[in-house]
Amino acid sequence: AVSTTAAYPLDCDRPLYRVLDNDTCDTICNNGRVSNYQLSLINPEFGADCRGIRNAQLLCLGRKGQDCTDLHKVTSGETCEKVAASVGIEVNILKQNNPNLGEDCQFINPGKV
């Protein structure tokens, strides 16, 4: 039997998210208003590729004092420079807050939050 619960942090700052049948990392991030990086950082048990998520699993979407609520969904053709300019921050701040983008922003992909 597969456990439907996780050892989520006690300092979870939001209601827990229950994984639905066809959820992917992107749908969870869009529905839960959380960045892909934050989701994988707080819930490392399902891995950066999200292969470990299971139906009915409970996920924490934000930790107290570390919950990023200003989000941007990447669209086709966007670069780190365009995203940073659209939200009024420097590119280095965008990359510090989203290390999953890669040093040269090589991992910026449409649909990511």
Backbone atoms as SQL, in Angstrom:
CREATE TABLE atoms (id INTEGER PRIMARY KEY, chain TEXT, resi INTEGER, resn TEXT, atom TEXT, x REAL, y REAL, z REAL);
INSERT INTO atoms VALUES
  (1, 'A', 1, 'ALA', 'N', 0.848, -1.188, 0.000),
  (2, 'A', 1, 'ALA', 'CA', 0.000, 0.000, 0.000),
  (3, 'A', 1, 'ALA', 'C', 0.886, 1.242, 0.000),
  (4, 'A', 2, 'VAL', 'N', 0.458, 2.240, -0.728),
  (5, 'A', 2, 'VAL', 'CA', 1.185, 3.503, -0.808),
  (6, 'A', 2, 'VAL', 'C', 0.575, 4.479, 0.180),
  (7, 'A', 3, 'SER', 'N', 1.416, 5.105, 0.977),
  (8, 'A', 3, 'SER', 'CA', 0.937, 6.097, 1.935),
  (9, 'A', 3, 'SER', 'C', 0.452, 7.332, 1.195),
  (10, 'A', 4, 'THR', 'N', -0.661, 7.898, 1.642),
  (11, 'A', 4, 'THR', 'CA', -1.185, 9.122, 1.029),
  (12, 'A', 4, 'THR', 'C', -0.800, 10.348, 1.830),
  (13, 'A', 5, 'THR', 'N', 0.000, 10.160, 2.851),
  (14, 'A', 5, 'THR', 'CA', 0.440, 11.303, 3.644),
  (15, 'A', 5, 'THR', 'C', 1.939, 11.461, 3.500),
  (16, 'A', 6, 'ALA', 'N', 2.403, 12.631, 3.783),
  (17, 'A', 6, 'ALA', 'CA', 3.835, 12.913, 3.722),
  (18, 'A', 6, 'ALA', 'C', 4.262, 13.513, 5.044),
  (19, 'A', 7, 'ALA', 'N', 5.545, 13.518, 5.273),
  (20, 'A', 7, 'ALA', 'CA', 6.067, 14.159, 6.473),
  (21, 'A', 7, 'ALA', 'C', 6.214, 15.645, 6.170),
  (22, 'A', 8, 'TYR', 'N', 5.096, 16.330, 6.012),
  (23, 'A', 8, 'TYR', 'CA', 5.127, 17.747, 5.666),
  (24, 'A', 8, 'TYR', 'C', 5.588, 18.564, 6.865),
  (25, 'A', 9, 'PRO', 'N', 6.163, 19.724, 6.600),
  (26, 'A', 9, 'PRO', 'CA', 6.703, 20.541, 7.686),
  (27, 'A', 9, 'PRO', 'C', 5.618, 21.016, 8.649),
  (28, 'A', 10, 'LEU', 'N', 5.949, 21.044, 9.911),
  (29, 'A', 10, 'LEU', 'CA', 4.999, 21.514, 10.919),
  (30, 'A', 10, 'LEU', 'C', 4.730, 23.004, 10.786),
  (31, 'A', 11, 'ASP', 'N', 5.644, 23.725, 10.137),
  (32, 'A', 11, 'ASP', 'CA', 5.468, 25.165, 9.971),
  (33, 'A', 11, 'ASP', 'C', 4.839, 25.514, 8.617),
  (34, 'A', 12, 'CYS', 'N', 4.054, 24.591, 8.088),
  (35, 'A', 12, 'CYS', 'CA', 3.369, 24.837, 6.823),
  (36, 'A', 12, 'CYS', 'C', 2.426, 26.026, 7.017),
  (37, 'A', 13, 'ASP', 'N', 2.503, 26.991, 6.098),
  (38, 'A', 13, 'ASP', 'CA', 1.793, 28.261, 6.240),
  (39, 'A', 13, 'ASP', 'C', 0.466, 28.311, 5.487),
  (40, 'A', 14, 'ARG', 'N', 0.131, 27.255, 4.784),
  (41, 'A', 14, 'ARG', 'CA', -1.106, 27.216, 4.003),
  (42, 'A', 14, 'ARG', 'C', -1.831, 25.910, 4.261),
  (43, 'A', 15, 'PRO', 'N', -3.107, 25.858, 3.877),
  (44, 'A', 15, 'PRO', 'CA', -3.784, 24.557, 3.955),
  (45, 'A', 15, 'PRO', 'C', -3.049, 23.551, 3.063),
  (46, 'A', 16, 'LEU', 'N', -3.000, 22.300, 3.479),
  (47, 'A', 16, 'LEU', 'CA', -2.320, 21.280, 2.686),
  (48, 'A', 16, 'LEU', 'C', -3.057, 21.065, 1.366),
  (49, 'A', 17, 'TYR', 'N', -2.309, 20.760, 0.329),
  (50, 'A', 17, 'TYR', 'CA', -2.874, 20.498, -0.998),
  (51, 'A', 17, 'TYR', 'C', -2.933, 18.993, -1.195),
  (52, 'A', 18, 'ARG', 'N', -4.107, 18.479, -1.556),
  (53, 'A', 18, 'ARG', 'CA', -4.258, 17.048, -1.823),
  (54, 'A', 18, 'ARG', 'C', -4.104, 16.816, -3.325),
  (55, 'A', 19, 'VAL', 'N', -3.142, 15.987, -3.703),
  (56, 'A', 19, 'VAL', 'CA', -2.865, 15.695, -5.108),
  (57, 'A', 19, 'VAL', 'C', -4.064, 14.986, -5.736),
  (58, 'A', 20, 'LEU', 'N', -4.463, 15.467, -6.910),
  (59, 'A', 20, 'LEU', 'CA', -5.568, 14.882, -7.661),
  (60, 'A', 20, 'LEU', 'C', -5.036, 13.903, -8.707),
  (61, 'A', 21, 'ASP', 'N', -5.913, 13.091, -9.250),
  (62, 'A', 21, 'ASP', 'CA', -5.562, 12.029, -10.202),
  (63, 'A', 21, 'ASP', 'C', -4.593, 12.439, -11.302),
  (64, 'A', 22, 'ASN', 'N', -4.883, 13.498, -12.016),
  (65, 'A', 22, 'ASN', 'CA', -4.074, 13.878, -13.173),
  (66, 'A', 22, 'ASN', 'C', -3.140, 15.048, -12.895),
  (67, 'A', 23, 'ASP', 'N', -2.860, 15.331, -11.640),
  (68, 'A', 23, 'ASP', 'CA', -1.984, 16.450, -11.297),
  (69, 'A', 23, 'ASP', 'C', -0.558, 16.223, -11.789),
  (70, 'A', 24, 'THR', 'N', 0.049, 17.315, -12.200),
  (71, 'A', 24, 'THR', 'CA', 1.476, 17.364, -12.519),
  (72, 'A', 24, 'THR', 'C', 2.052, 18.485, -11.663),
  (73, 'A', 25, 'CYS', 'N', 3.355, 18.638, -11.671),
  (74, 'A', 25, 'CYS', 'CA', 3.938, 19.764, -10.930),
  (75, 'A', 25, 'CYS', 'C', 3.345, 21.082, -11.412),
  (76, 'A', 26, 'ASP', 'N', 3.197, 21.223, -12.722),
  (77, 'A', 26, 'ASP', 'CA', 2.678, 22.479, -13.260),
  (78, 'A', 26, 'ASP', 'C', 1.238, 22.742, -12.826),
  (79, 'A', 27, 'THR', 'N', 0.380, 21.724, -12.829),
  (80, 'A', 27, 'THR', 'CA', -1.011, 21.964, -12.409),
  (81, 'A', 27, 'THR', 'C', -1.081, 22.263, -10.918),
  (82, 'A', 28, 'ILE', 'N', -0.267, 21.586, -10.123),
  (83, 'A', 28, 'ILE', 'CA', -0.243, 21.860, -8.681),
  (84, 'A', 28, 'ILE', 'C', 0.212, 23.294, -8.440),
  (85, 'A', 29, 'CYS', 'N', 1.257, 23.719, -9.135),
  (86, 'A', 29, 'CYS', 'CA', 1.775, 25.083, -8.964),
  (87, 'A', 29, 'CYS', 'C', 0.752, 26.122, -9.408),
  (88, 'A', 30, 'ASN', 'N', 0.095, 25.884, -10.526),
  (89, 'A', 30, 'ASN', 'CA', -0.928, 26.816, -11.001),
  (90, 'A', 30, 'ASN', 'C', -2.118, 26.863, -10.055),
  (91, 'A', 31, 'ASN', 'N', -2.618, 25.709, -9.653),
  (92, 'A', 31, 'ASN', 'CA', -3.782, 25.657, -8.759),
  (93, 'A', 31, 'ASN', 'C', -3.462, 26.177, -7.365),
  (94, 'A', 32, 'GLY', 'N', -2.256, 25.884, -6.890),
  (95, 'A', 32, 'GLY', 'CA', -1.872, 26.272, -5.540),
  (96, 'A', 32, 'GLY', 'C', -1.169, 27.610, -5.439),
  (97, 'A', 33, 'ARG', 'N', -0.956, 28.272, -6.593),
  (98, 'A', 33, 'ARG', 'CA', -0.265, 29.571, -6.623),
  (99, 'A', 33, 'ARG', 'C', 1.078, 29.489, -5.893),
  (100, 'A', 34, 'VAL', 'N', 1.901, 28.561, -6.346),
  (101, 'A', 34, 'VAL', 'CA', 3.217, 28.343, -5.752),
  (102, 'A', 34, 'VAL', 'C', 4.218, 28.123, -6.884),
  (103, 'A', 35, 'SER', 'N', 5.458, 28.556, -6.696),
  (104, 'A', 35, 'SER', 'CA', 6.469, 28.352, -7.739),
  (105, 'A', 35, 'SER', 'C', 6.912, 26.893, -7.772),
  (106, 'A', 36, 'ASN', 'N', 7.366, 26.455, -8.947),
  (107, 'A', 36, 'ASN', 'CA', 7.865, 25.091, -9.083),
  (108, 'A', 36, 'ASN', 'C', 9.025, 24.839, -8.123),
  (109, 'A', 37, 'TYR', 'N', 9.899, 25.830, -7.988),
  (110, 'A', 37, 'TYR', 'CA', 11.050, 25.675, -7.098),
  (111, 'A', 37, 'TYR', 'C', 10.600, 25.512, -5.647),
  (112, 'A', 38, 'GLN', 'N', 9.696, 26.383, -5.197),
  (113, 'A', 38, 'GLN', 'CA', 9.230, 26.316, -3.812),
  (114, 'A', 38, 'GLN', 'C', 8.544, 24.983, -3.538),
  (115, 'A', 39, 'LEU', 'N', 7.737, 24.507, -4.487),
  (116, 'A', 39, 'LEU', 'CA', 7.040, 23.234, -4.314),
  (117, 'A', 39, 'LEU', 'C', 8.031, 22.090, -4.123),
  (118, 'A', 40, 'SER', 'N', 9.061, 22.022, -4.957),
  (119, 'A', 40, 'SER', 'CA', 10.019, 20.919, -4.837),
  (120, 'A', 40, 'SER', 'C', 10.939, 21.080, -3.627),
  (121, 'A', 41, 'LEU', 'N', 11.220, 22.316, -3.227),
  (122, 'A', 41, 'LEU', 'CA', 12.062, 22.557, -2.057),
  (123, 'A', 41, 'LEU', 'C', 11.367, 22.093, -0.773),
  (124, 'A', 42, 'ILE', 'N', 10.088, 22.385, -0.654),
  (125, 'A', 42, 'ILE', 'CA', 9.343, 22.051, 0.560),
  (126, 'A', 42, 'ILE', 'C', 8.931, 20.581, 0.593),
  (127, 'A', 43, 'ASN', 'N', 8.769, 19.972, -0.582),
  (128, 'A', 43, 'ASN', 'CA', 8.312, 18.584, -0.687),
  (129, 'A', 43, 'ASN', 'C', 9.336, 17.755, -1.468),
  (130, 'A', 44, 'PRO', 'N', 10.536, 17.566, -0.910),
  (131, 'A', 44, 'PRO', 'CA', 11.613, 16.901, -1.664),
  (132, 'A', 44, 'PRO', 'C', 11.339, 15.430, -1.970),
  (133, 'A', 45, 'GLU', 'N', 10.383, 14.822, -1.284),
  (134, 'A', 45, 'GLU', 'CA', 10.144, 13.394, -1.465),
  (135, 'A', 45, 'GLU', 'C', 9.640, 13.029, -2.860),
  (136, 'A', 46, 'PHE', 'N', 9.095, 13.986, -3.596),
  (137, 'A', 46, 'PHE', 'CA', 8.634, 13.608, -4.942),
  (138, 'A', 46, 'PHE', 'C', 9.612, 13.984, -6.031),
  (139, 'A', 47, 'GLY', 'N', 10.730, 14.593, -5.696),
  (140, 'A', 47, 'GLY', 'CA', 11.801, 14.852, -6.649),
  (141, 'A', 47, 'GLY', 'C', 11.548, 16.040, -7.550),
  (142, 'A', 48, 'ALA', 'N', 12.621, 16.559, -8.129),
  (143, 'A', 48, 'ALA', 'CA', 12.530, 17.732, -9.001),
  (144, 'A', 48, 'ALA', 'C', 11.744, 17.435, -10.268),
  (145, 'A', 49, 'ASP', 'N', 11.694, 16.164, -10.683),
  (146, 'A', 49, 'ASP', 'CA', 10.960, 15.803, -11.891),
  (147, 'A', 49, 'ASP', 'C', 9.506, 15.425, -11.598),
  (148, 'A', 50, 'CYS', 'N', 9.106, 15.468, -10.345),
  (149, 'A', 50, 'CYS', 'CA', 7.724, 15.185, -9.896),
  (150, 'A', 50, 'CYS', 'C', 7.285, 13.746, -10.114),
  (151, 'A', 51, 'ARG', 'N', 8.196, 12.856, -10.354),
  (152, 'A', 51, 'ARG', 'CA', 7.795, 11.459, -10.564),
  (153, 'A', 51, 'ARG', 'C', 7.303, 10.796, -9.286),
  (154, 'A', 52, 'GLY', 'N', 7.608, 11.398, -8.140),
  (155, 'A', 52, 'GLY', 'CA', 7.209, 10.794, -6.876),
  (156, 'A', 52, 'GLY', 'C', 5.849, 11.224, -6.358),
  (157, 'A', 53, 'ILE', 'N', 5.134, 12.102, -7.078),
  (158, 'A', 53, 'ILE', 'CA', 3.822, 12.512, -6.572),
  (159, 'A', 53, 'ILE', 'C', 2.827, 11.378, -6.763),
  (160, 'A', 54, 'ARG', 'N', 1.929, 11.251, -5.817),
  (161, 'A', 54, 'ARG', 'CA', 0.935, 10.180, -5.831),
  (162, 'A', 54, 'ARG', 'C', -0.450, 10.766, -5.577),
  (163, 'A', 55, 'ASN', 'N', -1.433, 10.172, -6.185),
  (164, 'A', 55, 'ASN', 'CA', -2.813, 10.580, -5.978),
  (165, 'A', 55, 'ASN', 'C', -3.140, 10.588, -4.482),
  (166, 'A', 56, 'ALA', 'N', -3.805, 11.633, -4.045),
  (167, 'A', 56, 'ALA', 'CA', -4.256, 11.825, -2.657),
  (168, 'A', 56, 'ALA', 'C', -3.135, 12.196, -1.691),
  (169, 'A', 57, 'GLN', 'N', -1.901, 12.307, -2.170),
  (170, 'A', 57, 'GLN', 'CA', -0.785, 12.734, -1.318),
  (171, 'A', 57, 'GLN', 'C', -1.041, 14.164, -0.843),
  (172, 'A', 58, 'LEU', 'N', -0.643, 14.465, 0.383),
  (173, 'A', 58, 'LEU', 'CA', -0.785, 15.810, 0.930),
  (174, 'A', 58, 'LEU', 'C', 0.533, 16.557, 0.791),
  (175, 'A', 59, 'LEU', 'N', 0.454, 17.781, 0.271),
  (176, 'A', 59, 'LEU', 'CA', 1.652, 18.590, 0.058),
  (177, 'A', 59, 'LEU', 'C', 1.535, 19.920, 0.775),
  (178, 'A', 60, 'CYS', 'N', 2.649, 20.389, 1.308),
  (179, 'A', 60, 'CYS', 'CA', 2.733, 21.737, 1.855),
  (180, 'A', 60, 'CYS', 'C', 3.108, 22.663, 0.701),
  (181, 'A', 61, 'LEU', 'N', 2.446, 23.809, 0.600),
  (182, 'A', 61, 'LEU', 'CA', 2.716, 24.750, -0.485),
  (183, 'A', 61, 'LEU', 'C', 3.504, 25.973, -0.040),
  (184, 'A', 62, 'GLY', 'N', 3.686, 26.163, 1.258),
  (185, 'A', 62, 'GLY', 'CA', 4.443, 27.313, 1.738),
  (186, 'A', 62, 'GLY', 'C', 4.779, 27.172, 3.203),
  (187, 'A', 63, 'ARG', 'N', 5.992, 27.589, 3.572),
  (188, 'A', 63, 'ARG', 'CA', 6.419, 27.550, 4.971),
  (189, 'A', 63, 'ARG', 'C', 6.414, 28.953, 5.549),
  (190, 'A', 64, 'LYS', 'N', 6.119, 29.043, 6.831),
  (191, 'A', 64, 'LYS', 'CA', 6.112, 30.340, 7.516),
  (192, 'A', 64, 'LYS', 'C', 7.448, 31.042, 7.316),
  (193, 'A', 65, 'GLY', 'N', 7.376, 32.307, 6.890),
  (194, 'A', 65, 'GLY', 'CA', 8.569, 33.107, 6.687),
  (195, 'A', 65, 'GLY', 'C', 9.307, 32.835, 5.389),
  (196, 'A', 66, 'GLN', 'N', 8.863, 31.836, 4.625),
  (197, 'A', 66, 'GLN', 'CA', 9.537, 31.492, 3.369),
  (198, 'A', 66, 'GLN', 'C', 8.551, 31.366, 2.216),
  (199, 'A', 67, 'ASP', 'N', 7.337, 31.820, 2.402),
  (200, 'A', 67, 'ASP', 'CA', 6.287, 31.625, 1.408),
  (201, 'A', 67, 'ASP', 'C', 6.312, 32.749, 0.382),
  (202, 'A', 68, 'CYS', 'N', 6.692, 32.427, -0.831),
  (203, 'A', 68, 'CYS', 'CA', 6.728, 33.403, -1.919),
  (204, 'A', 68, 'CYS', 'C', 5.332, 33.499, -2.529),
  (205, 'A', 69, 'THR', 'N', 4.751, 34.673, -2.508),
  (206, 'A', 69, 'THR', 'CA', 3.389, 34.821, -3.026),
  (207, 'A', 69, 'THR', 'C', 3.324, 35.635, -4.309),
  (208, 'A', 70, 'ASP', 'N', 4.411, 36.295, -4.700),
  (209, 'A', 70, 'ASP', 'CA', 4.449, 37.022, -5.968),
  (210, 'A', 70, 'ASP', 'C', 4.919, 36.058, -7.042),
  (211, 'A', 71, 'LEU', 'N', 3.994, 35.672, -7.917),
  (212, 'A', 71, 'LEU', 'CA', 4.288, 34.644, -8.904),
  (213, 'A', 71, 'LEU', 'C', 4.110, 35.154, -10.320),
  (214, 'A', 72, 'HIS', 'N', 4.768, 34.481, -11.252),
  (215, 'A', 72, 'HIS', 'CA', 4.656, 34.795, -12.674),
  (216, 'A', 72, 'HIS', 'C', 4.692, 33.481, -13.436),
  (217, 'A', 73, 'LYS', 'N', 3.729, 33.268, -14.327),
  (218, 'A', 73, 'LYS', 'CA', 3.727, 32.067, -15.159),
  (219, 'A', 73, 'LYS', 'C', 4.434, 32.397, -16.470),
  (220, 'A', 74, 'VAL', 'N', 5.482, 31.652, -16.777),
  (221, 'A', 74, 'VAL', 'CA', 6.296, 31.893, -17.967),
  (222, 'A', 74, 'VAL', 'C', 5.496, 31.562, -19.225),
  (223, 'A', 75, 'THR', 'N', 5.564, 32.468, -20.208),
  (224, 'A', 75, 'THR', 'CA', 4.918, 32.231, -21.496),
  (225, 'A', 75, 'THR', 'C', 5.991, 32.017, -22.564),
  (226, 'A', 76, 'SER', 'N', 5.577, 31.508, -23.696),
  (227, 'A', 76, 'SER', 'CA', 6.491, 31.216, -24.794),
  (228, 'A', 76, 'SER', 'C', 7.271, 32.465, -25.206),
  (229, 'A', 77, 'GLY', 'N', 8.570, 32.308, -25.360),
  (230, 'A', 77, 'GLY', 'CA', 9.424, 33.406, -25.800),
  (231, 'A', 77, 'GLY', 'C', 9.960, 34.288, -24.693),
  (232, 'A', 78, 'GLU', 'N', 9.514, 34.086, -23.457),
  (233, 'A', 78, 'GLU', 'CA', 10.008, 34.918, -22.354),
  (234, 'A', 78, 'GLU', 'C', 11.420, 34.506, -21.958),
  (235, 'A', 79, 'THR', 'N', 12.169, 35.482, -21.529),
  (236, 'A', 79, 'THR', 'CA', 13.520, 35.274, -21.011),
  (237, 'A', 79, 'THR', 'C', 13.529, 35.734, -19.557),
  (238, 'A', 80, 'CYS', 'N', 14.598, 35.430, -18.855),
  (239, 'A', 80, 'CYS', 'CA', 14.716, 35.915, -17.474),
  (240, 'A', 80, 'CYS', 'C', 14.683, 37.438, -17.437),
  (241, 'A', 81, 'GLU', 'N', 15.297, 38.063, -18.419),
  (242, 'A', 81, 'GLU', 'CA', 15.315, 39.524, -18.473),
  (243, 'A', 81, 'GLU', 'C', 13.896, 40.089, -18.619),
  (244, 'A', 82, 'LYS', 'N', 13.093, 39.468, -19.491),
  (245, 'A', 82, 'LYS', 'CA', 11.715, 39.933, -19.694),
  (246, 'A', 82, 'LYS', 'C', 10.868, 39.722, -18.442),
  (247, 'A', 83, 'VAL', 'N', 11.020, 38.563, -17.809),
  (248, 'A', 83, 'VAL', 'CA', 10.251, 38.278, -16.593),
  (249, 'A', 83, 'VAL', 'C', 10.638, 39.259, -15.496),
  (250, 'A', 84, 'ALA', 'N', 11.929, 39.446, -15.277),
  (251, 'A', 84, 'ALA', 'CA', 12.398, 40.364, -14.231),
  (252, 'A', 84, 'ALA', 'C', 11.868, 41.772, -14.473),
  (253, 'A', 85, 'ALA', 'N', 11.951, 42.245, -15.712),
  (254, 'A', 85, 'ALA', 'CA', 11.467, 43.594, -16.034),
  (255, 'A', 85, 'ALA', 'C', 9.960, 43.707, -15.815),
  (256, 'A', 86, 'SER', 'N', 9.218, 42.645, -16.136),
  (257, 'A', 86, 'SER', 'CA', 7.755, 42.707, -16.005),
  (258, 'A', 86, 'SER', 'C', 7.291, 42.778, -14.556),
  (259, 'A', 87, 'VAL', 'N', 8.106, 42.270, -13.634),
  (260, 'A', 87, 'VAL', 'CA', 7.731, 42.309, -12.216),
  (261, 'A', 87, 'VAL', 'C', 8.548, 43.326, -11.425),
  (262, 'A', 88, 'GLY', 'N', 9.424, 44.059, -12.131),
  (263, 'A', 88, 'GLY', 'CA', 10.145, 45.157, -11.498),
  (264, 'A', 88, 'GLY', 'C', 11.288, 44.765, -10.588),
  (265, 'A', 89, 'ILE', 'N', 11.992, 43.679, -10.931),
  (266, 'A', 89, 'ILE', 'CA', 13.158, 43.279, -10.136),
  (267, 'A', 89, 'ILE', 'C', 14.352, 43.074, -11.063),
  (268, 'A', 90, 'GLU', 'N', 15.535, 42.971, -10.472),
  (269, 'A', 90, 'GLU', 'CA', 16.754, 42.696, -11.223),
  (270, 'A', 90, 'GLU', 'C', 16.828, 41.199, -11.543),
  (271, 'A', 91, 'VAL', 'N', 17.484, 40.859, -12.634),
  (272, 'A', 91, 'VAL', 'CA', 17.622, 39.460, -13.045),
  (273, 'A', 91, 'VAL', 'C', 18.315, 38.634, -11.965),
  (274, 'A', 92, 'ASN', 'N', 19.340, 39.212, -11.305),
  (275, 'A', 92, 'ASN', 'CA', 20.051, 38.445, -10.274),
  (276, 'A', 92, 'ASN', 'C', 19.128, 38.078, -9.107),
  (277, 'A', 93, 'ILE', 'N', 18.171, 38.932, -8.772),
  (278, 'A', 93, 'ILE', 'CA', 17.200, 38.623, -7.706),
  (279, 'A', 93, 'ILE', 'C', 16.272, 37.499, -8.163),
  (280, 'A', 94, 'LEU', 'N', 15.816, 37.562, -9.419),
  (281, 'A', 94, 'LEU', 'CA', 14.971, 36.502, -9.970),
  (282, 'A', 94, 'LEU', 'C', 15.686, 35.156, -9.885),
  (283, 'A', 95, 'LYS', 'N', 16.963, 35.122, -10.257),
  (284, 'A', 95, 'LYS', 'CA', 17.720, 33.869, -10.230),
  (285, 'A', 95, 'LYS', 'C', 18.008, 33.403, -8.802),
  (286, 'A', 96, 'GLN', 'N', 18.240, 34.332, -7.880),
  (287, 'A', 96, 'GLN', 'CA', 18.456, 33.951, -6.476),
  (288, 'A', 96, 'GLN', 'C', 17.204, 33.307, -5.894),
  (289, 'A', 97, 'ASN', 'N', 16.040, 33.837, -6.251),
  (290, 'A', 97, 'ASN', 'CA', 14.780, 33.311, -5.729),
  (291, 'A', 97, 'ASN', 'C', 14.309, 32.065, -6.472),
  (292, 'A', 98, 'ASN', 'N', 14.907, 31.785, -7.624),
  (293, 'A', 98, 'ASN', 'CA', 14.501, 30.652, -8.457),
  (294, 'A', 98, 'ASN', 'C', 15.729, 29.940, -9.018),
  (295, 'A', 99, 'PRO', 'N', 16.542, 29.311, -8.154),
  (296, 'A', 99, 'PRO', 'CA', 17.772, 28.684, -8.632),
  (297, 'A', 99, 'PRO', 'C', 17.529, 27.565, -9.645),
  (298, 'A', 100, 'ASN', 'N', 16.303, 27.071, -9.712),
  (299, 'A', 100, 'ASN', 'CA', 15.974, 26.037, -10.690),
  (300, 'A', 100, 'ASN', 'C', 16.003, 26.560, -12.124),
  (301, 'A', 101, 'LEU', 'N', 16.092, 27.884, -12.314),
  (302, 'A', 101, 'LEU', 'CA', 16.191, 28.452, -13.660),
  (303, 'A', 101, 'LEU', 'C', 17.556, 28.184, -14.287),
  (304, 'A', 102, 'GLY', 'N', 18.548, 27.910, -13.462),
  (305, 'A', 102, 'GLY', 'CA', 19.904, 27.682, -13.955),
  (306, 'A', 102, 'GLY', 'C', 20.708, 28.969, -13.964),
  (307, 'A', 103, 'GLU', 'N', 22.012, 28.831, -13.944),
  (308, 'A', 103, 'GLU', 'CA', 22.909, 29.990, -13.876),
  (309, 'A', 103, 'GLU', 'C', 22.708, 30.950, -15.048),
  (310, 'A', 104, 'ASP', 'N', 22.453, 30.397, -16.224),
  (311, 'A', 104, 'ASP', 'CA', 22.259, 31.218, -17.422),
  (312, 'A', 104, 'ASP', 'C', 20.794, 31.259, -17.859),
  (313, 'A', 105, 'CYS', 'N', 19.891, 30.922, -16.951),
  (314, 'A', 105, 'CYS', 'CA', 18.445, 30.870, -17.240),
  (315, 'A', 105, 'CYS', 'C', 18.124, 29.875, -18.350),
  (316, 'A', 106, 'GLN', 'N', 18.929, 28.846, -18.463),
  (317, 'A', 106, 'GLN', 'CA', 18.717, 27.858, -19.515),
  (318, 'A', 106, 'GLN', 'C', 17.495, 26.974, -19.268),
  (319, 'A', 107, 'PHE', 'N', 16.939, 27.006, -18.061),
  (320, 'A', 107, 'PHE', 'CA', 15.802, 26.147, -17.754),
  (321, 'A', 107, 'PHE', 'C', 14.492, 26.917, -17.631),
  (322, 'A', 108, 'ILE', 'N', 14.426, 28.127, -18.188),
  (323, 'A', 108, 'ILE', 'CA', 13.175, 28.877, -18.175),
  (324, 'A', 108, 'ILE', 'C', 12.284, 28.277, -19.270),
  (325, 'A', 109, 'ASN', 'N', 11.118, 27.784, -18.882),
  (326, 'A', 109, 'ASN', 'CA', 10.233, 27.083, -19.812),
  (327, 'A', 109, 'ASN', 'C', 8.804, 27.582, -19.690),
  (328, 'A', 110, 'PRO', 'N', 8.099, 27.691, -20.816),
  (329, 'A', 110, 'PRO', 'CA', 6.688, 28.090, -20.769),
  (330, 'A', 110, 'PRO', 'C', 5.883, 27.160, -19.867),
  (331, 'A', 111, 'GLY', 'N', 4.987, 27.751, -19.106),
  (332, 'A', 111, 'GLY', 'CA', 4.130, 26.983, -18.206),
  (333, 'A', 111, 'GLY', 'C', 4.649, 26.892, -16.791),
  (334, 'A', 112, 'LYS', 'N', 5.921, 27.175, -16.580),
  (335, 'A', 112, 'LYS', 'CA', 6.480, 27.126, -15.225),
  (336, 'A', 112, 'LYS', 'C', 6.058, 28.367, -14.457),
  (337, 'A', 113, 'VAL', 'N', 5.885, 28.198, -13.155),
  (338, 'A', 113, 'VAL', 'CA', 5.473, 29.306, -12.291),
  (339, 'A', 113, 'VAL', 'C', 6.675, 29.776, -11.508);
